[in-house]
Protein backbone atom coordinates (compact mmCIF):
# COMPACT_ATOMS: atom_id res chain seq x y z
CA UNK A 1 0.00 0.00 0.00
CA UNK A 2 1.11 3.55 -0.67
CA UNK A 3 2.36 5.64 2.27
CA UNK A 4 -0.30 7.86 3.80
CA UNK A 5 -0.33 11.52 2.83
CA UNK A 6 -3.06 14.09 2.26
CA UNK A 7 -2.14 14.54 -1.40
CA UNK A 8 -2.57 10.85 -2.11
CA UNK A 9 -5.85 10.89 -0.19
CA UNK A 10 -7.05 13.79 -2.32
CA UNK A 11 -6.24 11.96 -5.55
CA UNK A 12 -7.83 8.74 -4.26
CA UNK A 13 -11.09 10.49 -3.35
CA UNK A 14 -11.14 12.45 -6.62
CA UNK A 15 -10.76 9.22 -8.56
CA UNK A 16 -13.37 7.41 -6.48
CA UNK A 17 -15.96 10.20 -6.46
CA UNK A 18 -15.13 11.63 -9.90
CA UNK A 19 -15.16 15.19 -8.55
CA UNK A 20 -12.89 17.69 -6.85
CA UNK A 21 -12.53 17.15 -3.11
CA UNK A 22 -12.05 19.59 -0.28
CA UNK A 23 -9.09 19.86 2.05
CA UNK A 24 -11.39 18.69 4.84
CA UNK A 25 -12.33 15.53 2.93
CA UNK A 26 -8.78 14.50 2.07
CA UNK A 27 -7.49 15.35 5.54
CA UNK A 28 -10.30 13.33 7.10
CA UNK A 29 -9.43 10.29 5.02
CA UNK A 30 -5.71 10.24 5.73
CA UNK A 31 -6.09 11.16 9.42
CA UNK A 32 -8.54 8.33 10.02
CA UNK A 33 -6.48 5.80 8.10
CA UNK A 34 -3.39 6.65 10.12
CA UNK A 35 -5.18 5.60 13.31
CA UNK A 36 -7.70 2.90 12.31
CA UNK A 37 -8.02 1.37 15.78
CA UNK A 38 -9.35 4.56 17.37
CA UNK A 39 -13.13 4.70 17.53
CA UNK A 40 -12.90 8.47 17.11
CA UNK A 41 -11.39 7.90 13.65
CA UNK A 42 -14.45 5.93 12.62
CA UNK A 43 -16.80 8.65 13.87
CA UNK A 44 -14.67 11.32 12.19
CA UNK A 45 -14.90 9.51 8.85
CA UNK A 46 -18.66 9.09 9.03
CA UNK A 47 -19.31 12.68 10.09
CA UNK A 48 -17.06 14.28 7.49
CA UNK A 49 -17.17 12.05 4.41
CA UNK A 50 -19.84 9.43 5.20
CA UNK A 51 -17.50 6.50 4.71
CA UNK A 52 -16.79 3.45 6.86
CA UNK A 53 -13.18 2.59 7.70
CA UNK A 54 -13.11 -0.53 5.52
CA UNK A 55 -14.45 1.44 2.54
CA UNK A 56 -11.99 4.29 3.18
CA UNK A 57 -9.02 1.90 3.28
CA UNK A 58 -10.16 0.23 0.06
CA UNK A 59 -10.58 3.57 -1.73
CA UNK A 60 -7.10 4.68 -0.64
CA UNK A 61 -5.50 1.37 -1.58
CA UNK A 62 -7.14 1.24 -5.00
CA UNK A 63 -6.90 4.88 -6.06
CA UNK A 64 -4.02 6.59 -4.26
CA UNK A 65 -1.06 7.29 -6.55
CA UNK A 66 2.19 5.45 -5.86
CA UNK A 67 4.34 8.55 -6.17
CA UNK A 68 3.93 11.91 -4.49
CA UNK A 69 6.16 14.93 -3.93
CA UNK A 70 5.86 14.15 -0.20
CA UNK A 71 8.11 11.13 -0.75
CA UNK A 72 10.97 13.41 -1.77
CA UNK A 73 10.44 15.60 1.30
CA UNK A 74 10.65 12.57 3.59
CA UNK A 75 13.90 11.43 2.00
CA UNK A 76 15.38 14.93 2.24
CA UNK A 77 14.38 15.37 5.88
CA UNK A 78 15.89 12.03 6.87
CA UNK A 79 19.24 12.72 5.18
CA UNK A 80 22.05 13.67 7.60
CA UNK A 81 22.90 17.35 7.63
CA UNK A 82 26.38 18.49 6.66
CA UNK A 83 28.47 19.96 9.45
PDB file of N, CA, C and O in Angstrom, chain B, residues numbered from 101:
ATOM      1  N   UNK B 101       0.848  -1.192   0.000  1.00  0.00           N
ATOM      2  CA  UNK B 101       0.000   0.000   0.000  1.00  0.00           C
ATOM      3  C   UNK B 101       0.886   1.246   0.000  1.00  0.00           C
ATOM      4  O   UNK B 101       1.997   1.236   0.530  1.00  0.00           O
ATOM      5  N   UNK B 102       0.382   2.293  -0.592  1.00  0.00           N
ATOM      6  CA  UNK B 102       1.108   3.546  -0.666  1.00  0.00           C
ATOM      7  C   UNK B 102       1.192   4.188   0.732  1.00  0.00           C
ATOM      8  O   UNK B 102       0.284   4.027   1.548  1.00  0.00           O
ATOM      9  N   UNK B 103       2.284   4.912   0.997  1.00  0.00           N
ATOM     10  CA  UNK B 103       2.364   5.636   2.273  1.00  0.00           C
ATOM     11  C   UNK B 103       1.209   6.633   2.378  1.00  0.00           C
ATOM     12  O   UNK B 103       0.714   7.135   1.370  1.00  0.00           O
ATOM     13  N   UNK B 104       0.793   6.907   3.604  1.00  0.00           N
ATOM     14  CA  UNK B 104      -0.305   7.859   3.798  1.00  0.00           C
ATOM     15  C   UNK B 104       0.183   9.297   3.650  1.00  0.00           C
ATOM     16  O   UNK B 104       1.197   9.680   4.233  1.00  0.00           O
ATOM     17  N   UNK B 105      -0.534  10.075   2.878  1.00  0.00           N
ATOM     18  CA  UNK B 105      -0.334  11.521   2.832  1.00  0.00           C
ATOM     19  C   UNK B 105      -1.621  12.150   2.311  1.00  0.00           C
ATOM     20  O   UNK B 105      -2.410  11.494   1.632  1.00  0.00           O
ATOM     21  N   UNK B 106      -1.825  13.404   2.627  1.00  0.00           N
ATOM     22  CA  UNK B 106      -3.060  14.089   2.264  1.00  0.00           C
ATOM     23  C   UNK B 106      -3.200  14.211   0.744  1.00  0.00           C
ATOM     24  O   UNK B 106      -4.307  14.139   0.211  1.00  0.00           O
ATOM     25  N   UNK B 107      -2.089  14.393   0.061  1.00  0.00           N
ATOM     26  CA  UNK B 107      -2.143  14.541  -1.396  1.00  0.00           C
ATOM     27  C   UNK B 107      -2.617  13.256  -2.067  1.00  0.00           C
ATOM     28  O   UNK B 107      -3.419  13.291  -3.000  1.00  0.00           O
ATOM     29  N   UNK B 108      -2.115  12.127  -1.583  1.00  0.00           N
ATOM     30  CA  UNK B 108      -2.569  10.848  -2.112  1.00  0.00           C
ATOM     31  C   UNK B 108      -4.048  10.634  -1.792  1.00  0.00           C
ATOM     32  O   UNK B 108      -4.805  10.132  -2.623  1.00  0.00           O
ATOM     33  N   UNK B 109      -4.450  11.018  -0.586  1.00  0.00           N
ATOM     34  CA  UNK B 109      -5.851  10.885  -0.188  1.00  0.00           C
ATOM     35  C   UNK B 109      -6.739  11.726  -1.100  1.00  0.00           C
ATOM     36  O   UNK B 109      -7.819  11.289  -1.498  1.00  0.00           O
ATOM     37  N   UNK B 110      -6.285  12.918  -1.425  1.00  0.00           N
ATOM     38  CA  UNK B 110      -7.045  13.794  -2.319  1.00  0.00           C
ATOM     39  C   UNK B 110      -7.239  13.139  -3.682  1.00  0.00           C
ATOM     40  O   UNK B 110      -8.345  13.125  -4.222  1.00  0.00           O
ATOM     41  N   UNK B 111      -6.160  12.601  -4.232  1.00  0.00           N
ATOM     42  CA  UNK B 111      -6.244  11.961  -5.549  1.00  0.00           C
ATOM     43  C   UNK B 111      -7.112  10.703  -5.494  1.00  0.00           C
ATOM     44  O   UNK B 111      -7.855  10.423  -6.434  1.00  0.00           O
ATOM     45  N   UNK B 112      -7.025   9.951  -4.407  1.00  0.00           N
ATOM     46  CA  UNK B 112      -7.832   8.741  -4.259  1.00  0.00           C
ATOM     47  C   UNK B 112      -9.314   9.081  -4.226  1.00  0.00           C
ATOM     48  O   UNK B 112     -10.117   8.444  -4.909  1.00  0.00           O
ATOM     49  N   UNK B 113      -9.680  10.087  -3.432  1.00  0.00           N
ATOM     50  CA  UNK B 113     -11.087  10.487  -3.348  1.00  0.00           C
ATOM     51  C   UNK B 113     -11.577  11.079  -4.661  1.00  0.00           C
ATOM     52  O   UNK B 113     -12.702  10.806  -5.079  1.00  0.00           O
ATOM     53  N   UNK B 114     -10.749  11.883  -5.317  1.00  0.00           N
ATOM     54  CA  UNK B 114     -11.142  12.447  -6.617  1.00  0.00           C
ATOM     55  C   UNK B 114     -11.421  11.335  -7.623  1.00  0.00           C
ATOM     56  O   UNK B 114     -12.399  11.394  -8.368  1.00  0.00           O
ATOM     57  N   UNK B 115     -10.571  10.337  -7.642  1.00  0.00           N
ATOM     58  CA  UNK B 115     -10.755   9.224  -8.562  1.00  0.00           C
ATOM     59  C   UNK B 115     -12.007   8.426  -8.210  1.00  0.00           C
ATOM     60  O   UNK B 115     -12.769   8.037  -9.094  1.00  0.00           O
ATOM     61  N   UNK B 116     -12.213   8.187  -6.938  1.00  0.00           N
ATOM     62  CA  UNK B 116     -13.366   7.409  -6.485  1.00  0.00           C
ATOM     63  C   UNK B 116     -14.685   8.144  -6.719  1.00  0.00           C
ATOM     64  O   UNK B 116     -15.647   7.561  -7.218  1.00  0.00           O
ATOM     65  N   UNK B 117     -14.723   9.421  -6.358  1.00  0.00           N
ATOM     66  CA  UNK B 117     -15.963  10.199  -6.455  1.00  0.00           C
ATOM     67  C   UNK B 117     -16.136  10.892  -7.805  1.00  0.00           C
ATOM     68  O   UNK B 117     -17.228  11.366  -8.119  1.00  0.00           O
ATOM     69  N   UNK B 118     -15.087  10.957  -8.596  1.00  0.00           N
ATOM     70  CA  UNK B 118     -15.132  11.635  -9.898  1.00  0.00           C
ATOM     71  C   UNK B 118     -15.521  13.108  -9.762  1.00  0.00           C
ATOM     72  O   UNK B 118     -16.317  13.633 -10.540  1.00  0.00           O
ATOM     73  N   UNK B 119     -14.937  13.758  -8.755  1.00  0.00           N
ATOM     74  CA  UNK B 119     -15.156  15.187  -8.550  1.00  0.00           C
ATOM     75  C   UNK B 119     -14.000  15.738  -7.729  1.00  0.00           C
ATOM     76  O   UNK B 119     -13.216  14.987  -7.149  1.00  0.00           O
ATOM     77  N   UNK B 120     -13.909  17.058  -7.692  1.00  0.00           N
ATOM     78  CA  UNK B 120     -12.885  17.688  -6.848  1.00  0.00           C
ATOM     79  C   UNK B 120     -13.267  17.488  -5.386  1.00  0.00           C
ATOM     80  O   UNK B 120     -14.449  17.475  -5.043  1.00  0.00           O
ATOM     81  N   UNK B 121     -12.266  17.333  -4.532  1.00  0.00           N
ATOM     82  CA  UNK B 121     -12.534  17.148  -3.107  1.00  0.00           C
ATOM     83  C   UNK B 121     -11.963  18.315  -2.319  1.00  0.00           C
ATOM     84  O   UNK B 121     -11.064  19.018  -2.780  1.00  0.00           O
ATOM     85  N   UNK B 122     -12.495  18.504  -1.139  1.00  0.00           N
ATOM     86  CA  UNK B 122     -12.048  19.595  -0.285  1.00  0.00           C
ATOM     87  C   UNK B 122     -10.862  19.152   0.570  1.00  0.00           C
ATOM     88  O   UNK B 122     -10.582  17.962   0.711  1.00  0.00           O
ATOM     89  N   UNK B 123     -10.188  20.125   1.124  1.00  0.00           N
ATOM     90  CA  UNK B 123      -9.093  19.865   2.050  1.00  0.00           C
ATOM     91  C   UNK B 123      -9.609  19.065   3.241  1.00  0.00           C
ATOM     92  O   UNK B 123      -8.931  18.157   3.722  1.00  0.00           O
ATOM     93  N   UNK B 124     -10.791  19.394   3.711  1.00  0.00           N
ATOM     94  CA  UNK B 124     -11.393  18.688   4.845  1.00  0.00           C
ATOM     95  C   UNK B 124     -11.601  17.212   4.517  1.00  0.00           C
ATOM     96  O   UNK B 124     -11.331  16.349   5.353  1.00  0.00           O
ATOM     97  N   UNK B 125     -12.072  16.918   3.321  1.00  0.00           N
ATOM     98  CA  UNK B 125     -12.328  15.532   2.934  1.00  0.00           C
ATOM     99  C   UNK B 125     -11.039  14.718   2.849  1.00  0.00           C
ATOM    100  O   UNK B 125     -10.975  13.607   3.374  1.00  0.00           O
ATOM    101  N   UNK B 126     -10.031  15.254   2.204  1.00  0.00           N
ATOM    102  CA  UNK B 126      -8.778  14.501   2.068  1.00  0.00           C
ATOM    103  C   UNK B 126      -8.056  14.371   3.400  1.00  0.00           C
ATOM    104  O   UNK B 126      -7.453  13.335   3.680  1.00  0.00           O
ATOM    105  N   UNK B 127      -8.112  15.400   4.214  1.00  0.00           N
ATOM    106  CA  UNK B 127      -7.488  15.346   5.541  1.00  0.00           C
ATOM    107  C   UNK B 127      -8.205  14.337   6.423  1.00  0.00           C
ATOM    108  O   UNK B 127      -7.568  13.596   7.171  1.00  0.00           O
ATOM    109  N   UNK B 128      -9.524  14.309   6.337  1.00  0.00           N
ATOM    110  CA  UNK B 128     -10.305  13.335   7.099  1.00  0.00           C
ATOM    111  C   UNK B 128      -9.885  11.922   6.742  1.00  0.00           C
ATOM    112  O   UNK B 128      -9.656  11.096   7.626  1.00  0.00           O
ATOM    113  N   UNK B 129      -9.782  11.640   5.455  1.00  0.00           N
ATOM    114  CA  UNK B 129      -9.431  10.294   5.016  1.00  0.00           C
ATOM    115  C   UNK B 129      -8.071   9.871   5.548  1.00  0.00           C
ATOM    116  O   UNK B 129      -7.957   8.809   6.160  1.00  0.00           O
ATOM    117  N   UNK B 130      -7.059  10.661   5.333  1.00  0.00           N
ATOM    118  CA  UNK B 130      -5.709  10.240   5.730  1.00  0.00           C
ATOM    119  C   UNK B 130      -5.552  10.225   7.250  1.00  0.00           C
ATOM    120  O   UNK B 130      -4.847   9.365   7.778  1.00  0.00           O
ATOM    121  N   UNK B 131      -6.180  11.137   7.952  1.00  0.00           N
ATOM    122  CA  UNK B 131      -6.091  11.162   9.415  1.00  0.00           C
ATOM    123  C   UNK B 131      -6.714   9.908  10.004  1.00  0.00           C
ATOM    124  O   UNK B 131      -6.138   9.289  10.899  1.00  0.00           O
ATOM    125  N   UNK B 132      -7.875   9.532   9.514  1.00  0.00           N
ATOM    126  CA  UNK B 132      -8.544   8.334  10.018  1.00  0.00           C
ATOM    127  C   UNK B 132      -7.748   7.074   9.693  1.00  0.00           C
ATOM    128  O   UNK B 132      -7.610   6.190  10.538  1.00  0.00           O
ATOM    129  N   UNK B 133      -7.229   6.990   8.485  1.00  0.00           N
ATOM    130  CA  UNK B 133      -6.480   5.796   8.096  1.00  0.00           C
ATOM    131  C   UNK B 133      -5.181   5.637   8.879  1.00  0.00           C
ATOM    132  O   UNK B 133      -4.692   4.520   9.050  1.00  0.00           O
ATOM    133  N   UNK B 134      -4.632   6.725   9.347  1.00  0.00           N
ATOM    134  CA  UNK B 134      -3.389   6.654  10.120  1.00  0.00           C
ATOM    135  C   UNK B 134      -3.623   6.103  11.522  1.00  0.00           C
ATOM    136  O   UNK B 134      -2.679   5.676  12.187  1.00  0.00           O
ATOM    137  N   UNK B 135      -4.877   6.109  11.977  1.00  0.00           N
ATOM    138  CA  UNK B 135      -5.181   5.596  13.312  1.00  0.00           C
ATOM    139  C   UNK B 135      -6.476   4.781  13.258  1.00  0.00           C
ATOM    140  O   UNK B 135      -7.476   5.175  13.858  1.00  0.00           O
ATOM    141  N   UNK B 136      -6.467   3.648  12.546  1.00  0.00           N
ATOM    142  CA  UNK B 136      -7.697   2.896  12.307  1.00  0.00           C
ATOM    143  C   UNK B 136      -8.296   2.228  13.544  1.00  0.00           C
ATOM    144  O   UNK B 136      -9.476   1.877  13.541  1.00  0.00           O
ATOM    145  N   UNK B 137      -7.509   2.050  14.591  1.00  0.00           N
ATOM    146  CA  UNK B 137      -8.021   1.374  15.781  1.00  0.00           C
ATOM    147  C   UNK B 137      -8.813   2.300  16.705  1.00  0.00           C
ATOM    148  O   UNK B 137      -9.540   1.836  17.583  1.00  0.00           O
ATOM    149  N   UNK B 138      -8.667   3.599  16.504  1.00  0.00           N
ATOM    150  CA  UNK B 138      -9.355   4.564  17.372  1.00  0.00           C
ATOM    151  C   UNK B 138     -10.812   4.717  16.938  1.00  0.00           C
ATOM    152  O   UNK B 138     -11.096   4.970  15.767  1.00  0.00           O
ATOM    153  N   UNK B 139     -11.709   4.564  17.868  1.00  0.00           N
ATOM    154  CA  UNK B 139     -13.126   4.702  17.532  1.00  0.00           C
ATOM    155  C   UNK B 139     -13.434   6.116  17.054  1.00  0.00           C
ATOM    156  O   UNK B 139     -14.342   6.314  16.246  1.00  0.00           O
ATOM    157  N   UNK B 140     -12.691   7.091  17.542  1.00  0.00           N
ATOM    158  CA  UNK B 140     -12.896   8.475  17.106  1.00  0.00           C
ATOM    159  C   UNK B 140     -12.621   8.625  15.611  1.00  0.00           C
ATOM    160  O   UNK B 140     -13.260   9.440  14.945  1.00  0.00           O
ATOM    161  N   UNK B 141     -11.687   7.855  15.084  1.00  0.00           N
ATOM    162  CA  UNK B 141     -11.390   7.905  13.649  1.00  0.00           C
ATOM    163  C   UNK B 141     -12.587   7.458  12.830  1.00  0.00           C
ATOM    164  O   UNK B 141     -12.880   8.025  11.777  1.00  0.00           O
ATOM    165  N   UNK B 142     -13.272   6.441  13.321  1.00  0.00           N
ATOM    166  CA  UNK B 142     -14.452   5.928  12.617  1.00  0.00           C
ATOM    167  C   UNK B 142     -15.578   6.970  12.625  1.00  0.00           C
ATOM    168  O   UNK B 142     -16.243   7.180  11.611  1.00  0.00           O
ATOM    169  N   UNK B 143     -15.778   7.603  13.751  1.00  0.00           N
ATOM    170  CA  UNK B 143     -16.802   8.646  13.871  1.00  0.00           C
ATOM    171  C   UNK B 143     -16.448   9.823  12.981  1.00  0.00           C
ATOM    172  O   UNK B 143     -17.309  10.370  12.293  1.00  0.00           O
ATOM    173  N   UNK B 144     -15.177  10.214  12.996  1.00  0.00           N
ATOM    174  CA  UNK B 144     -14.667  11.321  12.194  1.00  0.00           C
ATOM    175  C   UNK B 144     -14.932  11.081  10.712  1.00  0.00           C
ATOM    176  O   UNK B 144     -15.384  11.979  10.002  1.00  0.00           O
ATOM    177  N   UNK B 145     -14.648   9.868  10.253  1.00  0.00           N
ATOM    178  CA  UNK B 145     -14.902   9.514   8.853  1.00  0.00           C
ATOM    179  C   UNK B 145     -16.377   9.643   8.497  1.00  0.00           C
ATOM    180  O   UNK B 145     -16.730  10.242   7.482  1.00  0.00           O
ATOM    181  N   UNK B 146     -17.224   9.082   9.329  1.00  0.00           N
ATOM    182  CA  UNK B 146     -18.660   9.087   9.028  1.00  0.00           C
ATOM    183  C   UNK B 146     -19.224  10.504   9.049  1.00  0.00           C
ATOM    184  O   UNK B 146     -20.045  10.854   8.201  1.00  0.00           O
ATOM    185  N   UNK B 147     -18.798  11.311   9.992  1.00  0.00           N
ATOM    186  CA  UNK B 147     -19.313  12.677  10.092  1.00  0.00           C
ATOM    187  C   UNK B 147     -18.856  13.548   8.929  1.00  0.00           C
ATOM    188  O   UNK B 147     -19.625  14.371   8.433  1.00  0.00           O
ATOM    189  N   UNK B 148     -17.626  13.377   8.494  1.00  0.00           N
ATOM    190  CA  UNK B 148     -17.057  14.276   7.492  1.00  0.00           C
ATOM    191  C   UNK B 148     -17.187  13.802   6.043  1.00  0.00           C
ATOM    192  O   UNK B 148     -17.384  14.621   5.145  1.00  0.00           O
ATOM    193  N   UNK B 149     -17.080  12.513   5.808  1.00  0.00           N
ATOM    194  CA  UNK B 149     -17.173  12.053   4.413  1.00  0.00           C
ATOM    195  C   UNK B 149     -18.096  10.853   4.235  1.00  0.00           C
ATOM    196  O   UNK B 149     -18.121  10.245   3.164  1.00  0.00           O
ATOM    197  N   UNK B 150     -18.846  10.511   5.263  1.00  0.00           N
ATOM    198  CA  UNK B 150     -19.841   9.435   5.203  1.00  0.00           C
ATOM    199  C   UNK B 150     -19.278   8.151   4.605  1.00  0.00           C
ATOM    200  O   UNK B 150     -19.823   7.594   3.652  1.00  0.00           O
ATOM    201  N   UNK B 151     -18.178   7.700   5.188  1.00  0.00           N
ATOM    202  CA  UNK B 151     -17.501   6.503   4.711  1.00  0.00           C
ATOM    203  C   UNK B 151     -17.092   5.666   5.918  1.00  0.00           C
ATOM    204  O   UNK B 151     -16.630   6.204   6.925  1.00  0.00           O
ATOM    205  N   UNK B 152     -17.262   4.352   5.815  1.00  0.00           N
ATOM    206  CA  UNK B 152     -16.789   3.450   6.864  1.00  0.00           C
ATOM    207  C   UNK B 152     -15.302   3.203   6.677  1.00  0.00           C
ATOM    208  O   UNK B 152     -14.773   3.381   5.580  1.00  0.00           O
ATOM    209  N   UNK B 153     -14.627   2.792   7.745  1.00  0.00           N
ATOM    210  CA  UNK B 153     -13.181   2.594   7.704  1.00  0.00           C
ATOM    211  C   UNK B 153     -12.778   1.583   6.630  1.00  0.00           C
ATOM    212  O   UNK B 153     -11.814   1.821   5.903  1.00  0.00           O
ATOM    213  N   UNK B 154     -13.482   0.479   6.515  1.00  0.00           N
ATOM    214  CA  UNK B 154     -13.111  -0.527   5.518  1.00  0.00           C
ATOM    215  C   UNK B 154     -13.239   0.033   4.102  1.00  0.00           C
ATOM    216  O   UNK B 154     -12.404  -0.250   3.243  1.00  0.00           O
ATOM    217  N   UNK B 155     -14.268   0.815   3.863  1.00  0.00           N
ATOM    218  CA  UNK B 155     -14.446   1.439   2.544  1.00  0.00           C
ATOM    219  C   UNK B 155     -13.350   2.465   2.301  1.00  0.00           C
ATOM    220  O   UNK B 155     -12.802   2.535   1.201  1.00  0.00           O
ATOM    221  N   UNK B 156     -13.022   3.260   3.311  1.00  0.00           N
ATOM    222  CA  UNK B 156     -11.987   4.286   3.179  1.00  0.00           C
ATOM    223  C   UNK B 156     -10.634   3.657   2.844  1.00  0.00           C
ATOM    224  O   UNK B 156      -9.915   4.147   1.974  1.00  0.00           O
ATOM    225  N   UNK B 157     -10.296   2.579   3.535  1.00  0.00           N
ATOM    226  CA  UNK B 157      -9.023   1.900   3.283  1.00  0.00           C
ATOM    227  C   UNK B 157      -8.988   1.345   1.864  1.00  0.00           C
ATOM    228  O   UNK B 157      -7.960   1.426   1.192  1.00  0.00           O
ATOM    229  N   UNK B 158     -10.097   0.786   1.408  1.00  0.00           N
ATOM    230  CA  UNK B 158     -10.162   0.226   0.059  1.00  0.00           C
ATOM    231  C   UNK B 158     -10.011   1.327  -0.994  1.00  0.00           C
ATOM    232  O   UNK B 158      -9.291   1.151  -1.977  1.00  0.00           O
ATOM    233  N   UNK B 159     -10.682   2.450  -0.793  1.00  0.00           N
ATOM    234  CA  UNK B 159     -10.583   3.574  -1.732  1.00  0.00           C
ATOM    235  C   UNK B 159      -9.135   4.053  -1.819  1.00  0.00           C
ATOM    236  O   UNK B 159      -8.612   4.278  -2.910  1.00  0.00           O
ATOM    237  N   UNK B 160      -8.492   4.205  -0.658  1.00  0.00           N
ATOM    238  CA  UNK B 160      -7.105   4.676  -0.641  1.00  0.00           C
ATOM    239  C   UNK B 160      -6.195   3.672  -1.344  1.00  0.00           C
ATOM    240  O   UNK B 160      -5.366   4.044  -2.174  1.00  0.00           O
ATOM    241  N   UNK B 161      -6.360   2.408  -1.003  1.00  0.00           N
ATOM    242  CA  UNK B 161      -5.504   1.368  -1.576  1.00  0.00           C
ATOM    243  C   UNK B 161      -5.662   1.278  -3.095  1.00  0.00           C
ATOM    244  O   UNK B 161      -4.678   1.110  -3.815  1.00  0.00           O
ATOM    245  N   UNK B 162      -6.891   1.390  -3.576  1.00  0.00           N
ATOM    246  CA  UNK B 162      -7.144   1.236  -5.003  1.00  0.00           C
ATOM    247  C   UNK B 162      -6.826   2.482  -5.830  1.00  0.00           C
ATOM    248  O   UNK B 162      -6.452   2.365  -6.997  1.00  0.00           O
ATOM    249  N   UNK B 163      -6.968   3.660  -5.249  1.00  0.00           N
ATOM    250  CA  UNK B 163      -6.896   4.876  -6.058  1.00  0.00           C
ATOM    251  C   UNK B 163      -5.739   5.829  -5.737  1.00  0.00           C
ATOM    252  O   UNK B 163      -5.440   6.715  -6.538  1.00  0.00           O
ATOM    253  N   UNK B 164      -5.096   5.668  -4.603  1.00  0.00           N
ATOM    254  CA  UNK B 164      -4.016   6.593  -4.256  1.00  0.00           C
ATOM    255  C   UNK B 164      -2.818   6.370  -5.178  1.00  0.00           C
ATOM    256  O   UNK B 164      -2.438   5.227  -5.434  1.00  0.00           O
ATOM    257  N   UNK B 165      -2.226   7.445  -5.672  1.00  0.00           N
ATOM    258  CA  UNK B 165      -1.057   7.293  -6.545  1.00  0.00           C
ATOM    259  C   UNK B 165       0.149   6.738  -5.776  1.00  0.00           C
ATOM    260  O   UNK B 165       0.281   6.934  -4.568  1.00  0.00           O
ATOM    261  N   UNK B 166       1.008   6.050  -6.502  1.00  0.00           N
ATOM    262  CA  UNK B 166       2.188   5.451  -5.863  1.00  0.00           C
ATOM    263  C   UNK B 166       3.290   6.460  -5.617  1.00  0.00           C
ATOM    264  O   UNK B 166       4.130   6.256  -4.741  1.00  0.00           O
ATOM    265  N   UNK B 167       3.303   7.542  -6.371  1.00  0.00           N
ATOM    266  CA  UNK B 167       4.338   8.549  -6.170  1.00  0.00           C
ATOM    267  C   UNK B 167       3.697   9.877  -5.776  1.00  0.00           C
ATOM    268  O   UNK B 167       2.597  10.211  -6.217  1.00  0.00           O
ATOM    269  N   UNK B 168       4.396  10.609  -4.953  1.00  0.00           N
ATOM    270  CA  UNK B 168       3.929  11.915  -4.490  1.00  0.00           C
ATOM    271  C   UNK B 168       5.157  12.752  -4.139  1.00  0.00           C
ATOM    272  O   UNK B 168       6.197  12.214  -3.758  1.00  0.00           O
ATOM    273  N   UNK B 169       5.028  14.065  -4.270  1.00  0.00           N
ATOM    274  CA  UNK B 169       6.158  14.925  -3.931  1.00  0.00           C
ATOM    275  C   UNK B 169       6.495  14.846  -2.437  1.00  0.00           C
ATOM    276  O   UNK B 169       7.587  15.247  -2.033  1.00  0.00           O
ATOM    277  N   UNK B 170       5.590  14.346  -1.631  1.00  0.00           N
ATOM    278  CA  UNK B 170       5.860  14.151  -0.195  1.00  0.00           C
ATOM    279  C   UNK B 170       6.976  13.133   0.022  1.00  0.00           C
ATOM    280  O   UNK B 170       7.733  13.232   0.987  1.00  0.00           O
ATOM    281  N   UNK B 171       7.074  12.157  -0.876  1.00  0.00           N
ATOM    282  CA  UNK B 171       8.111  11.135  -0.751  1.00  0.00           C
ATOM    283  C   UNK B 171       9.499  11.764  -0.781  1.00  0.00           C
ATOM    284  O   UNK B 171      10.379  11.383  -0.008  1.00  0.00           O
ATOM    285  N   UNK B 172       9.687  12.722  -1.669  1.00  0.00           N
ATOM    286  CA  UNK B 172      10.971  13.410  -1.772  1.00  0.00           C
ATOM    287  C   UNK B 172      11.271  14.197  -0.501  1.00  0.00           C
ATOM    288  O   UNK B 172      12.417  14.239  -0.052  1.00  0.00           O
ATOM    289  N   UNK B 173      10.257  14.817   0.076  1.00  0.00           N
ATOM    290  CA  UNK B 173      10.436  15.602   1.304  1.00  0.00           C
ATOM    291  C   UNK B 173      10.851  14.709   2.464  1.00  0.00           C
ATOM    292  O   UNK B 173      11.670  15.109   3.291  1.00  0.00           O
ATOM    293  N   UNK B 174      10.295  13.506   2.531  1.00  0.00           N
ATOM    294  CA  UNK B 174      10.645  12.567   3.594  1.00  0.00           C
ATOM    295  C   UNK B 174      12.100  12.138   3.462  1.00  0.00           C
ATOM    296  O   UNK B 174      12.822  12.067   4.456  1.00  0.00           O
ATOM    297  N   UNK B 175      12.528  11.853   2.243  1.00  0.00           N
ATOM    298  CA  UNK B 175      13.898  11.431   2.001  1.00  0.00           C
ATOM    299  C   UNK B 175      14.857  12.561   2.363  1.00  0.00           C
ATOM    300  O   UNK B 175      15.880  12.333   3.009  1.00  0.00           O
ATOM    301  N   UNK B 176      14.524  13.772   1.947  1.00  0.00           N
ATOM    302  CA  UNK B 176      15.383  14.927   2.238  1.00  0.00           C
ATOM    303  C   UNK B 176      15.466  15.207   3.736  1.00  0.00           C
ATOM    304  O   UNK B 176      16.537  15.555   4.235  1.00  0.00           O
ATOM    305  N   UNK B 177      14.372  15.065   4.453  1.00  0.00           N
ATOM    306  CA  UNK B 177      14.380  15.371   5.881  1.00  0.00           C
ATOM    307  C   UNK B 177      15.093  14.293   6.685  1.00  0.00           C
ATOM    308  O   UNK B 177      15.538  14.557   7.802  1.00  0.00           O
ATOM    309  N   UNK B 178      15.210  13.091   6.145  1.00  0.00           N
ATOM    310  CA  UNK B 178      15.893  12.025   6.867  1.00  0.00           C
ATOM    311  C   UNK B 178      17.385  11.952   6.546  1.00  0.00           C
ATOM    312  O   UNK B 178      18.127  11.224   7.204  1.00  0.00           O
ATOM    313  N   UNK B 179      17.824  12.703   5.537  1.00  0.00           N
ATOM    314  CA  UNK B 179      19.237  12.717   5.183  1.00  0.00           C
ATOM    315  C   UNK B 179      20.036  13.470   6.251  1.00  0.00           C
ATOM    316  O   UNK B 179      19.569  14.487   6.763  1.00  0.00           O
ATOM    317  N   UNK B 180      21.233  12.984   6.593  1.00  0.00           N
ATOM    318  CA  UNK B 180      22.050  13.674   7.601  1.00  0.00           C
ATOM    319  C   UNK B 180      22.485  15.055   7.088  1.00  0.00           C
ATOM    320  O   UNK B 180      22.773  15.241   5.906  1.00  0.00           O
ATOM    321  N   UNK B 181      22.518  15.985   7.998  1.00  0.00           N
ATOM    322  CA  UNK B 181      22.901  17.354   7.634  1.00  0.00           C
ATOM    323  C   UNK B 181      24.414  17.487   7.639  1.00  0.00           C
ATOM    324  O   UNK B 181      25.093  16.891   8.474  1.00  0.00           O
ATOM    325  N   UNK B 182      24.928  18.252   6.728  1.00  0.00           N
ATOM    326  CA  UNK B 182      26.381  18.486   6.661  1.00  0.00           C
ATOM    327  C   UNK B 182      26.789  19.398   7.810  1.00  0.00           C
ATOM    328  O   UNK B 182      26.041  20.287   8.216  1.00  0.00           O
ATOM    329  N   UNK B 183      27.977  19.159   8.318  1.00  0.00           N
ATOM    330  CA  UNK B 183      28.466  19.960   9.446  1.00  0.00           C
ATOM    331  C   UNK B 183      29.116  21.228   8.979  1.00  0.00           C
ATOM    332  O   UNK B 183      29.583  22.020   9.797  1.00  0.00           O
TER     333      UNK B 183
END
